[in-house]
Structures are given as C-alpha cells and as structure tokens.
C-alpha cells in the first residue's frame, strides 16, 4: 500500500525572505537549506522583489542562500494570482520590512542584558 503524505504549505512573506537572506532566522535557515520534505514553500515574485529591494547593503546578501531559496520555493506570479499588477516598492514598505531587523536586534540586546 502506498501512503500519500500531504505536505504542509508555508507562504514566505517579504519579511521572512528578508530575514533569511540576511541570515537572521535560524529556524527558517534550516527549513530552507535542509529542504524539508514535510513543508512546501511558496512565495510570490512581489515578496521576493520587496525583500531584495529592502536590503540596504546588497553585498550582505548571501547569494548561495538566494539560489537555494529559488530552488526549493515555488514562486507564483503576483499579477496572475491576485489579478492586479505588482506594486511598486515604497519607502514605507521598506521601513516596515526593515523594522523587523530593528525588533530582532532589540530582542537580542535584551536577552544578552538578562544574562
């Protein structure tokens, strides 16, 4: 008897891709780099565009991680799935995405102070 397992589907937001490309999330790093057979990763070209566009210093992007992300993630067309054109990346959206970096830095600082 053949057993069919249904994979859990996980959507990668621009924020999660941003954290992955800057190596700020160990759990996500493991999930993507080890290519979980239990999780089907999905994102849109819009989210990928927003994540990469929000990184200030492009030299900090780990291109091996970017290649792996593209390899293991289904990238859907935002325009086709949402039935509207992709959005332009605004300063406000960049601030929102980068805000995560500041929040994580604060959490790390607070954790180190408690030690």
Buried (B, 14 or more C-beta within 10 A) or exposed (E): EEEEEEEEEBBBBBBBBBBBBBEBBEEBBEBBBEEBEEBBBBBBBBBBBBBBBBBEEEEEBBEEBBEBBEEBBEBBEBEEEEEEEBEEBEEEBBEBBBEBBEEBEEEEEEEEEEE
